[in-house]
């Protein structure tokens, strides 16, 4: 009985994970919701990063 419950819970967790990841692009992630903090603190953003990857730098 306990093993059956564990298998059922595992299946439910897999389905939930797949539902959450459906349509998610790891190449171009879009955050759904409010961020808790800056992804990269402003003091760590270098001139090299802004020069070579301007699309990845969010100016606030």
Buried (B, 14 or more C-beta within 10 A) or exposed (E): EEEEEEEEEEEEEEEEEEEEEEEEEEEEEEEEEEEEEEEEEEEEBEEEEEEEEEEEEEEE
